[in-house]
Amino acid sequence: MNIGYEILNRLKDEIPNIEYNRYIKQLSYDEKRSSSDRAIYIAPNTLVANYIKTKYSDKITHLFEVKTSNKIVVLITTKEAKKNIKKVEQKSIDKTKHSLLNPSHTFDNFVVGGSNQFAYAAAKSVSEKPGDIYNPLFIYGGVGIGKTHLMQAVGNVLQNQGKDVIYTSVEQFLNDFLRHLRNGNMDRFKDKYRKCDILLIDDIQFLSNKDSIQEEFFHTFEALRNEKKQIIMTADKQPKKIGGLEERLKSRFEWGLIADIQPPELETKINIIKKKCEINRIKLNNEVINYIATIIENNTREIEGILSKLHAYSKLMNIDITIEFTKNVLKEQIRENRSNITIDTIINIVAKELNVKPSEIKSKGRSRNIVYARRVAIYLCRDLTTNSTMPQLAQYFGMKDHTAISHTMKKINELIKNDEDFKTKIDELTNKITSS
């Protein structure tokens, strides 16, 4: 077995089987064009290629480094782009050195909304005056909401200006440190990380409770900042909330600017889907786009997978992507995403958004706003929970029997069909519940 497929086999042990079978299995290794400093994989289409690049290229790169002890460039392309691969490779090798940036992570491809506007503005400012303002820039937030994209967007801007950019994760930084330590060539390690122009480092929270690597990173940080070299870090929480981190590191991480990214609101999710469709040349109507926006949770990386799946099924079955088709194709994913949603969660969110008390929704109160909130809650409980039957909901809400639930569902469905404002409100509530 050649090394390209051996690496994919190793990756199989580290990711969910469904992801491996759906995406990684579609890759073929281009042994003829690959070499000791680059590995080339061919994907069947740009959707699969972009999804793997975004989600797994770092892991593949790391597995190559573990296997070969060399940092190599991993390229994931398509058959259509294969004829231009030599130009792409050479440009990548000449300009990236150690960075391994994803070229699709640009400011133009980043969808700005209320949830990420501040972080976007901060990153854009840093790309214009690196090392001058906001150094370090510390971006924090949940998984899959754009931290790495923004950080790499800065890297891509500066790399195109000829700057020496290093992009890495704490895990890769640690492995690199240990490898150089074992080989007795720590000077090379220090030259690499302390003499670059820009250091981008992901998942800084994984420095927790690793004393030796914290010591090394402290000195790397000091060396870079003293030379006014830009440092950008990401984490899942702000510095002061990262346990097991030395106080001197926490304080230095707070020297520059701390910017958070919140889970995207519905409008931003819709705009992200539209942008992905534009990039990948997929045509979806507004009903399908809005539906996808309401079923994905906080992790917008899901979008690539959903679009890839819909596109593949549509082509294989020669069927247009309608709302019915979309619901059918994604039913298992929806069931998985919503398996943890409870009736109480729904009622609490509906009560807060519609300005009533949770107890009033479950009461027999007949005032207009309470009846309205109760009907909305019933509809969402039926739509978003995986195992709530109509008799169960009737019992929960103190109604006579399941026919009362059926009547409520019919009324709400009519309103959704005929009242665009009401439909938007239901979509917003659905988004808040699935993202909670």
C-alpha positions as CSV (number, residue, x, y, z in Angstrom):
1,M,0.0,0.0,0.0
2,N,1.5,3.4,-1.0
3,I,1.8,6.1,1.6
4,G,-1.1,8.2,0.3
5,Y,-3.7,5.5,1.0
6,E,-1.9,4.5,4.2
7,I,-2.5,8.0,5.5
8,L,-6.2,7.8,4.6
9,N,-6.5,4.5,6.4
10,R,-5.0,6.1,9.5
11,L,-7.4,8.9,9.2
12,K,-10.2,6.4,9.2
13,D,-9.4,5.6,12.9
14,E,-9.8,9.3,13.9
15,I,-13.0,10.4,12.3
16,P,-16.6,9.1,12.2
17,N,-17.3,6.2,9.8
18,I,-20.1,8.1,8.1
19,E,-17.7,11.0,7.3
20,Y,-15.0,8.6,6.0
21,N,-17.4,6.6,3.8
22,R,-19.2,9.7,2.5
23,Y,-16.1,11.9,1.7
24,I,-12.6,10.5,2.4
25,K,-13.4,7.2,0.5
26,Q,-14.0,9.2,-2.6
27,L,-10.4,10.5,-2.7
28,S,-7.8,9.0,-5.0
29,Y,-4.1,9.5,-4.4
30,D,-2.1,10.9,-7.4
31,E,1.1,9.0,-6.8
32,K,2.7,10.1,-10.1
33,R,2.4,13.8,-9.3
34,S,3.0,13.5,-5.5
35,S,6.5,13.7,-4.1
36,S,8.5,13.9,-0.9
37,D,7.3,17.5,-0.2
38,R,3.7,17.4,-1.5
39,A,0.8,14.9,-1.5
40,I,-1.9,15.3,-4.1
41,Y,-5.4,13.8,-3.8
42,I,-8.1,13.9,-6.4
43,A,-11.8,14.4,-5.4
44,P,-14.7,13.7,-7.7
45,N,-16.0,17.3,-7.5
46,T,-15.3,20.7,-6.0
47,L,-17.9,20.3,-3.2
48,V,-16.2,17.2,-1.9
49,A,-12.7,18.8,-2.4
50,N,-13.7,21.9,-0.5
51,Y,-15.4,20.0,2.3
52,I,-12.3,17.8,2.9
53,K,-9.9,20.8,2.6
54,T,-11.9,22.7,5.2
55,K,-12.5,19.9,7.7
56,Y,-9.7,17.4,7.3
57,S,-6.6,18.8,5.4
58,D,-5.0,19.7,8.7
59,K,-5.4,16.1,10.0
60,I,-4.0,14.7,6.8
61,T,-1.0,17.0,6.9
62,H,-0.4,16.1,10.5
63,L,-0.6,12.3,9.8
64,F,2.0,12.8,6.9
65,E,4.2,14.6,9.3
66,V,4.0,11.9,12.0
67,K,4.7,9.2,9.3
68,T,7.5,10.9,7.4
69,S,8.8,13.5,10.0
70,N,8.5,16.1,7.2
71,K,6.2,19.0,6.8
72,I,4.6,18.6,3.4
73,V,2.0,20.5,1.3
74,V,-1.3,18.5,0.9
75,L,-3.3,19.5,-2.1
76,I,-6.9,18.3,-2.6
77,T,-8.1,19.1,-6.1
78,T,-10.5,17.7,-8.8
79,K,-10.0,16.0,-12.1
80,E,-11.0,19.2,-13.9
81,A,-8.3,21.2,-12.1
82,K,-5.7,18.4,-12.4
83,K,-4.2,19.9,-15.7
84,N,-3.3,23.1,-13.8
85,I,-1.9,21.3,-10.8
86,K,1.8,22.0,-11.5
87,K,1.2,25.7,-11.4
88,V,-0.9,25.5,-8.3
89,E,1.7,23.3,-6.6
90,Q,4.6,25.5,-7.4
91,K,2.9,28.6,-6.3
92,S,1.8,26.9,-3.1
93,I,5.3,25.6,-2.3
94,D,7.0,28.8,-3.2
95,K,4.7,31.1,-1.2
96,T,3.5,29.0,1.8
97,K,6.6,27.4,3.1
98,H,5.3,26.3,6.5
99,S,1.9,27.9,6.4
100,L,-0.4,25.4,4.7
101,L,-3.2,28.0,4.5
102,N,-6.5,27.1,2.9
103,P,-6.7,29.5,-0.2
104,S,-10.5,29.5,0.0
105,H,-10.4,31.2,3.5
106,T,-10.5,34.8,2.3
107,F,-12.3,37.9,3.5
108,D,-14.4,37.9,0.3
109,N,-15.7,34.4,1.1
110,F,-16.5,35.3,4.7
111,V,-20.1,36.1,5.4
112,V,-20.4,39.0,7.9
113,G,-23.4,39.2,10.3
114,G,-24.2,40.5,13.7
115,S,-22.6,37.5,15.4
116,N,-19.1,38.0,13.9
117,Q,-18.9,41.6,12.8
118,F,-16.5,42.7,15.5
119,A,-14.1,39.8,14.9
120,Y,-14.2,40.4,11.2
121,A,-13.4,44.1,11.6
122,A,-10.5,43.3,13.9
123,A,-9.0,40.7,11.6
124,K,-9.4,43.1,8.6
125,S,-7.5,45.8,10.5
126,V,-4.7,43.4,11.4
127,S,-4.4,42.4,7.8
128,E,-3.8,46.1,6.9
129,K,-1.4,46.9,9.7
130,P,0.2,43.6,11.0
131,G,2.2,43.9,14.2
132,D,1.1,47.5,14.6
133,I,-2.3,47.2,16.2
134,Y,-4.1,44.4,18.0
135,N,-1.1,42.3,18.7
136,P,-1.9,39.6,19.7
137,L,-5.4,39.2,18.2
138,F,-7.2,36.5,20.2
139,I,-10.4,35.2,18.6
140,Y,-12.7,32.9,20.6
141,G,-16.0,31.1,20.1
142,G,-17.6,27.7,19.4
143,V,-16.7,25.0,16.9
144,G,-17.3,25.7,13.2
145,I,-18.4,29.4,13.3
146,G,-15.5,31.0,11.5
147,K,-12.5,31.5,13.8
148,T,-10.0,29.7,11.6
149,H,-11.5,31.2,8.4
150,L,-10.9,34.7,9.7
151,M,-7.4,33.9,11.0
152,Q,-6.4,32.3,7.7
153,A,-8.0,35.2,5.8
154,V,-5.4,37.5,7.4
155,G,-2.7,34.9,6.6
156,N,-3.7,34.8,3.0
157,V,-3.6,38.6,2.6
158,L,-0.1,38.8,4.1
159,Q,1.3,35.8,2.4
160,N,0.3,37.3,-0.9
161,Q,2.4,40.3,0.1
162,G,5.4,38.0,0.5
163,K,5.3,37.7,4.3
164,D,6.5,34.5,5.9
165,V,3.3,33.1,7.4
166,I,3.1,30.1,9.7
167,Y,-0.3,28.5,10.4
168,T,-0.4,25.7,12.9
169,S,-2.4,24.2,15.7
170,V,-1.3,23.7,19.3
171,E,-1.2,19.9,18.6
172,Q,1.1,20.4,15.6
173,F,3.2,22.9,17.5
174,L,3.7,20.3,20.3
175,N,4.5,17.5,17.9
176,D,7.0,19.7,16.0
177,F,8.6,20.7,19.3
178,L,8.9,17.0,20.5
179,R,10.3,15.9,17.1
180,H,13.0,18.6,17.1
181,L,13.8,17.9,20.8
182,R,14.3,14.1,20.1
183,N,16.5,14.9,17.1
184,G,18.6,17.4,19.0
185,N,17.9,20.3,16.6
186,M,16.0,22.8,18.7
187,D,17.7,25.6,16.9
188,R,15.9,24.8,13.7
189,F,12.6,24.7,15.6
190,K,13.3,28.2,17.1
191,D,14.3,29.6,13.8
192,K,11.1,28.4,12.2
193,Y,8.7,29.8,14.7
194,R,10.6,32.8,16.1
195,K,11.7,34.3,12.7
196,C,8.4,34.2,10.8
197,D,6.5,37.4,10.1
198,I,3.1,36.1,11.1
199,L,2.2,33.2,13.5
200,L,-1.3,31.9,13.3
201,I,-2.1,29.2,15.9
202,D,-5.4,27.4,16.4
203,D,-7.0,25.9,19.5
204,I,-4.8,27.6,22.1
205,Q,-6.8,26.0,24.9
206,F,-4.9,22.8,24.3
207,L,-1.9,24.4,25.9
208,S,-3.7,23.6,29.2
209,N,-1.6,21.7,31.8
210,K,1.3,21.2,29.3
211,D,4.1,22.9,31.2
212,S,7.0,22.3,28.9
213,I,5.2,23.4,25.8
214,Q,3.7,26.4,27.6
215,E,7.3,27.5,28.5
216,E,8.4,27.1,24.9
217,F,5.3,29.0,23.5
218,F,5.9,31.8,26.1
219,H,9.4,32.4,24.7
220,T,8.2,32.1,21.1
221,F,5.5,34.7,21.9
222,E,7.9,37.1,23.5
223,A,10.4,36.8,20.6
224,L,7.8,37.5,18.0
225,R,6.1,40.4,19.8
226,N,9.4,42.1,20.7
227,E,10.1,42.2,17.0
228,K,6.6,43.5,16.2
229,K,5.6,40.3,14.4
230,Q,1.9,39.6,14.3
231,I,0.4,36.8,16.4
232,I,-3.2,35.6,16.0
233,M,-4.7,32.9,18.2
234,T,-8.0,31.1,18.4
235,A,-9.6,29.2,21.2
236,D,-13.0,28.0,22.4
237,K,-13.1,30.5,25.3
238,Q,-11.5,33.7,26.4
239,P,-8.0,33.5,28.0
240,K,-9.0,34.1,31.6
241,K,-11.4,31.1,31.4
242,I,-8.8,28.6,30.1
243,G,-7.9,26.4,33.0
244,G,-4.4,25.0,33.4
245,L,-2.8,28.0,31.6
246,E,0.0,30.0,33.2
247,E,-1.0,33.4,34.4
248,R,1.8,35.1,32.5
249,L,0.4,33.6,29.3
250,K,-3.1,34.6,30.1
251,S,-2.0,38.2,30.7
252,R,0.0,38.3,27.5
253,F,-2.9,36.9,25.5
254,E,-4.9,39.9,26.8
255,W,-2.3,42.5,25.8
256,G,-3.8,43.0,22.3
257,L,-7.5,42.6,21.4
258,I,-9.9,39.8,22.3
259,A,-12.8,39.3,19.8
260,D,-15.5,36.7,20.2
261,I,-17.7,35.1,17.5
262,Q,-21.2,34.2,18.5
263,P,-23.3,31.4,16.9
264,P,-24.7,32.8,13.7
265,E,-28.3,34.1,13.6
266,L,-30.7,32.8,11.0
267,E,-30.0,35.6,8.5
268,T,-26.3,35.0,8.6
269,K,-26.8,31.2,8.1
270,I,-29.0,32.0,5.1
271,N,-26.3,34.3,3.6
272,I,-23.6,31.7,4.3
273,I,-25.6,29.0,2.4
274,K,-26.2,31.4,-0.5
275,K,-22.4,32.2,-0.6
276,K,-21.5,28.5,-0.6
277,C,-24.1,27.9,-3.4
278,E,-22.5,30.7,-5.4
279,I,-19.0,29.3,-4.9
280,N,-20.0,25.8,-5.8
281,R,-22.5,26.7,-8.5
282,I,-25.4,25.0,-6.9
283,K,-28.9,26.3,-7.5
284,L,-31.3,26.2,-4.6
285,N,-34.6,28.1,-4.2
286,N,-35.2,30.3,-1.1
287,E,-37.5,27.7,0.5
288,V,-34.7,25.0,0.5
289,I,-32.1,27.6,1.6
290,N,-34.2,28.7,4.5
291,Y,-35.0,25.1,5.5
292,I,-31.3,24.2,5.6
293,A,-30.6,27.3,7.7
294,T,-33.1,26.2,10.3
295,I,-31.9,22.6,10.6
296,I,-28.1,23.2,11.0
297,E,-26.9,23.9,14.5
298,N,-24.1,26.4,15.5
299,N,-21.5,24.6,13.4
300,T,-21.7,26.1,9.9
301,R,-19.2,23.5,8.6
302,E,-22.2,21.3,8.3
303,I,-23.3,23.4,5.3
304,E,-20.5,22.0,3.0
305,G,-21.6,18.4,3.9
306,I,-25.3,19.1,3.3
307,L,-24.7,20.8,0.0
308,S,-22.4,18.0,-1.1
309,K,-25.0,15.4,-0.2
310,L,-27.9,17.2,-1.9
311,H,-25.8,17.8,-5.0
312,A,-24.6,14.1,-5.2
313,Y,-28.1,12.7,-4.6
314,S,-29.6,15.1,-7.2
315,K,-27.1,14.1,-9.9
316,L,-27.3,10.4,-9.2
317,M,-31.0,10.3,-9.1
318,N,-31.5,13.0,-11.8
319,I,-34.0,14.9,-9.6
320,D,-34.3,18.6,-8.9
321,I,-33.5,19.8,-5.4
322,T,-37.0,20.6,-4.1
323,I,-38.0,21.1,-0.4
324,E,-39.5,17.6,-0.4
325,F,-36.4,16.1,-1.9
326,T,-34.2,18.0,0.7
327,K,-36.2,16.8,3.7
328,N,-36.1,13.2,2.5
329,V,-32.3,13.3,1.8
330,L,-31.5,15.0,5.2
331,K,-34.0,13.2,7.4
332,E,-31.4,11.1,9.2
333,Q,-29.2,14.1,9.8
334,I,-32.1,16.1,11.1
335,R,-33.0,13.3,13.5
336,E,-29.5,13.2,14.8
337,N,-29.2,17.0,15.2
338,R,-32.5,17.1,17.1
339,S,-32.2,14.1,19.2
340,N,-31.3,16.2,22.3
341,I,-34.0,18.8,21.9
342,T,-36.6,18.6,24.7
343,I,-40.1,19.9,25.1
344,D,-38.9,22.0,28.1
345,T,-36.2,23.6,26.1
346,I,-38.7,24.6,23.4
347,I,-41.2,26.0,25.9
348,N,-38.6,28.0,27.7
349,I,-37.3,29.6,24.4
350,V,-40.8,30.2,23.1
351,A,-41.8,31.8,26.4
352,K,-38.8,34.1,26.4
353,E,-39.2,35.2,22.8
354,L,-43.0,35.7,23.0
355,N,-42.9,37.4,26.4
356,V,-45.0,34.9,28.4
357,K,-44.1,32.6,31.2
358,P,-43.4,28.9,30.6
359,S,-46.1,28.0,33.2
360,E,-48.7,30.1,31.2
361,I,-48.0,28.1,28.0
362,K,-48.8,24.9,29.9
363,S,-51.8,26.4,31.6
364,K,-55.4,26.6,30.3
365,G,-55.1,30.4,30.0
366,R,-57.2,31.8,27.1
367,S,-55.8,35.3,26.6
368,R,-54.7,35.9,23.0
369,N,-50.9,36.0,23.6
370,I,-50.9,32.9,25.7
371,V,-53.0,30.9,23.1
372,Y,-50.7,32.1,20.4
373,A,-47.6,31.1,22.3
374,R,-49.1,27.7,23.2
375,R,-49.9,26.9,19.6
376,V,-46.5,27.9,18.5
377,A,-44.9,25.8,21.2
378,I,-47.1,22.8,20.3
379,Y,-46.1,23.1,16.6
380,L,-42.4,23.3,17.4
381,C,-42.5,20.4,19.8
382,R,-44.1,18.3,17.2
383,D,-41.7,19.5,14.5
384,L,-38.4,19.5,16.4
385,T,-38.6,16.6,18.8
386,T,-37.9,13.1,17.5
387,N,-40.2,11.1,19.7
388,S,-43.1,13.3,20.8
389,T,-46.4,11.7,19.6
390,M,-49.7,13.7,19.5
391,P,-51.2,11.9,22.4
392,Q,-48.1,12.6,24.5
393,L,-48.2,16.3,23.6
394,A,-51.9,16.4,24.4
395,Q,-51.2,15.0,27.9
396,Y,-48.3,17.4,28.4
397,F,-50.3,20.5,27.5
398,G,-53.4,19.3,29.4
399,M,-55.6,18.9,26.3
400,K,-58.4,16.5,25.8
401,D,-56.8,14.2,23.3
402,H,-54.6,14.1,20.2
403,T,-57.3,15.7,18.0
404,A,-56.7,19.0,19.7
405,I,-53.0,18.7,18.8
406,S,-53.9,17.8,15.2
407,H,-56.2,20.9,15.0
408,T,-53.4,23.2,16.3
409,M,-50.9,21.8,13.8
410,K,-53.4,22.4,11.0
411,K,-53.9,26.0,12.0
412,I,-50.2,26.7,12.3
413,N,-49.5,25.1,9.0
414,E,-52.1,27.3,7.3
415,L,-50.6,30.4,8.9
416,I,-47.1,29.4,7.7
417,K,-48.4,28.9,4.2
418,N,-50.3,32.2,4.0
419,D,-48.4,34.6,6.3
420,E,-44.8,35.3,5.4
421,D,-44.1,37.2,8.6
422,F,-45.4,34.4,10.7
423,K,-43.3,31.9,8.8
424,T,-40.2,34.0,9.4
425,K,-41.0,34.0,13.1
426,I,-41.3,30.3,13.2
427,D,-38.0,30.0,11.3
428,E,-36.3,32.3,13.8
429,L,-37.6,30.3,16.8
430,T,-36.6,27.1,15.1
431,N,-33.1,28.5,14.6
432,K,-32.8,29.6,18.3
433,I,-34.0,26.2,19.5
434,T,-31.7,24.1,17.3
435,S,-28.8,26.3,18.1
436,S,-29.3,26.4,21.9
